Amino acid sequence: MKLNRNIKKHLIYLLICVAPFSFMGLDCGLADDPGYYKLIVYSVGESFSGYYMKNTDTTEINGTETSVGSNLYKYEADLGTFTSFEVSVTGVINFTSSLNVYLYEDDYQIKHYSDSINGDGDVVSIDFYYEPGSEVPAE
């Protein structure tokens, strides 16, 4: 029985010593995983239309009136992950007074663009291109 107790003691010792090193070799990869992205577009006054391109897939977008008020329009899309992203939106001439586009990565705002009309005949529009890793998001 004494040999059995020594074997158990050595096995426990071995597990205590080896276990921490076995986790050191694991790379959880959380920092390397691509982020999860979300697009939100708002307009005031009147709606907007346009598109976004995720990698090579193009999706048309149109603002829909929100329940908050009759002059606030919104479009929201869960984008998942991508290697390149482009968005182009335009408001209704003389009626869309402002336009805002937000891009979020893992619930952190990484991009925000806005445009507003300056006078009659003006049209609000926003175009931008983004590649993950092309810049460091602000904290």
URUR-V968296 format. One record per residue. N is the residue number from 0. PHI is phi as a letter, one per 30 degrees, with the letter a starting at -180 (999 if undefined). OMEGA is omega in whole degrees, 0 to 359 (999 if undefined). NEAR is the number of other C-alpha atoms within 12 Angstrom. Layout:
BEGIN
n=N phi=PHI omega=OMEGA near=NEAR
n=N phi=PHI omega=OMEGA near=NEAR
END
This chain:
BEGIN
n=0 phi=999 omega=181 near=7
n=1 phi=d omega=177 near=8
n=2 phi=d omega=179 near=9
n=3 phi=d omega=179 near=10
n=4 phi=d omega=178 near=11
n=5 phi=d omega=179 near=12
n=6 phi=d omega=179 near=13
n=7 phi=d omega=181 near=14
n=8 phi=d omega=180 near=14
n=9 phi=d omega=177 near=15
n=10 phi=d omega=178 near=15
n=11 phi=d omega=179 near=14
n=12 phi=d omega=180 near=13
n=13 phi=d omega=178 near=15
n=14 phi=d omega=180 near=14
n=15 phi=d omega=181 near=13
n=16 phi=d omega=187 near=13
n=17 phi=d omega=185 near=15
n=18 phi=e omega=180 near=15
n=19 phi=d omega=180 near=12
n=20 phi=d omega=180 near=12
n=21 phi=d omega=178 near=13
n=22 phi=d omega=180 near=11
n=23 phi=d omega=181 near=10
n=24 phi=d omega=180 near=11
n=25 phi=d omega=174 near=11
n=26 phi=c omega=182 near=11
n=27 phi=d omega=176 near=10
n=28 phi=i omega=182 near=10
n=29 phi=d omega=181 near=11
n=30 phi=d omega=182 near=10
n=31 phi=c omega=181 near=10
n=32 phi=d omega=176 near=16
n=33 phi=d omega=182 near=19
n=34 phi=d omega=175 near=26
n=35 phi=c omega=190 near=23
n=36 phi=c omega=178 near=30
n=37 phi=b omega=179 near=28
n=38 phi=c omega=174 near=38
n=39 phi=b omega=178 near=34
n=40 phi=b omega=177 near=44
n=41 phi=b omega=169 near=41
n=42 phi=b omega=178 near=42
n=43 phi=b omega=178 near=32
n=44 phi=j omega=179 near=29
n=45 phi=a omega=185 near=30
n=46 phi=d omega=180 near=36
n=47 phi=b omega=175 near=39
n=48 phi=b omega=179 near=30
n=49 phi=l omega=181 near=26
n=50 phi=a omega=164 near=27
n=51 phi=b omega=179 near=36
n=52 phi=b omega=177 near=27
n=53 phi=c omega=189 near=28
n=54 phi=h omega=178 near=20
n=55 phi=c omega=181 near=12
n=56 phi=c omega=181 near=16
n=57 phi=c omega=178 near=17
n=58 phi=b omega=176 near=20
n=59 phi=d omega=179 near=20
n=60 phi=b omega=177 near=27
n=61 phi=b omega=178 near=27
n=62 phi=d omega=176 near=33
n=63 phi=c omega=182 near=25
n=64 phi=d omega=180 near=21
n=65 phi=c omega=178 near=20
n=66 phi=d omega=181 near=10
n=67 phi=d omega=181 near=11
n=68 phi=a omega=184 near=14
n=69 phi=d omega=181 near=15
n=70 phi=c omega=180 near=23
n=71 phi=c omega=182 near=26
n=72 phi=b omega=187 near=33
n=73 phi=b omega=170 near=34
n=74 phi=b omega=181 near=31
n=75 phi=b omega=179 near=23
n=76 phi=b omega=170 near=26
n=77 phi=d omega=188 near=20
n=78 phi=c omega=185 near=28
n=79 phi=i omega=179 near=21
n=80 phi=c omega=179 near=21
n=81 phi=a omega=175 near=24
n=82 phi=c omega=175 near=22
n=83 phi=b omega=184 near=24
n=84 phi=b omega=178 near=30
n=85 phi=b omega=176 near=29
n=86 phi=b omega=177 near=36
n=87 phi=b omega=179 near=31
n=88 phi=b omega=181 near=38
n=89 phi=b omega=177 near=38
n=90 phi=d omega=178 near=38
n=91 phi=d omega=183 near=29
n=92 phi=e omega=179 near=24
n=93 phi=i omega=184 near=22
n=94 phi=c omega=176 near=26
n=95 phi=d omega=185 near=34
n=96 phi=d omega=177 near=32
n=97 phi=a omega=183 near=36
n=98 phi=b omega=180 near=40
n=99 phi=b omega=178 near=36
n=100 phi=b omega=180 near=39
n=101 phi=b omega=173 near=30
n=102 phi=b omega=181 near=37
n=103 phi=c omega=171 near=28
n=104 phi=b omega=181 near=30
n=105 phi=h omega=178 near=21
n=106 phi=i omega=176 near=18
n=107 phi=c omega=178 near=18
n=108 phi=d omega=180 near=21
n=109 phi=c omega=178 near=28
n=110 phi=b omega=173 near=30
n=111 phi=b omega=177 near=24
n=112 phi=b omega=177 near=27
n=113 phi=b omega=177 near=25
n=114 phi=b omega=177 near=25
n=115 phi=b omega=183 near=27
n=116 phi=d omega=180 near=24
n=117 phi=c omega=181 near=15
n=118 phi=l omega=180 near=14
n=119 phi=e omega=178 near=14
n=120 phi=i omega=179 near=14
n=121 phi=d omega=174 near=19
n=122 phi=b omega=179 near=27
n=123 phi=c omega=178 near=37
n=124 phi=a omega=179 near=32
n=125 phi=b omega=175 near=30
n=126 phi=b omega=172 near=26
n=127 phi=a omega=181 near=22
n=128 phi=b omega=181 near=20
n=129 phi=b omega=172 near=30
n=130 phi=b omega=178 near=26
n=131 phi=e omega=180 near=27
n=132 phi=i omega=181 near=17
n=133 phi=d omega=176 near=12
n=134 phi=a omega=181 near=10
n=135 phi=c omega=178 near=13
n=136 phi=d omega=177 near=20
n=137 phi=d omega=179 near=11
n=138 phi=c omega=999 near=8
END
